[in-house]
């Protein structure tokens, strides 16, 4: 399994048992648009090749490092 597929399995809400749910999103003029991409829906995950949702939503939302424990005050 490629690194991107491992990341998709852990972080992508479209990843389901190796397949894509197909929900896409974009923000335009202050509005959020969502739709089902029928070319991806129900087909094997393509995060290791080219996936607009994975590249623009998932990757940008992954934390750079593990959160640190906060000290109680």
FENRAZI-V917310 format. One record per backbone hydrogen bond with DSSP energy under -0.5 kcal/mol. CO is the residue of the C=O (numbers start at 1). NH is the residue of the N-H. If there is no record, write none. Layout:
CO/NH ; CO/NH
This chain:
2/6 ; 3/7 ; 4/8 ; 5/9 ; 6/10 ; 7/11 ; 8/12 ; 12/15 ; 14/16 ; 14/21 ; 16/19 ; 18/45 ; 19/16 ; 20/42 ; 22/37 ; 24/35 ; 26/33 ; 28/31 ; 31/28 ; 31/33 ; 33/26 ; 35/24 ; 35/37 ; 36/38 ; 37/40 ; 37/41 ; 40/43 ; 43/20 ; 46/49 ; 46/50 ; 51/55 ; 52/56 ; 53/57 ; 53/58 ; 54/59 ; 57/61 ; 58/61 ; 58/62 ; 59/62
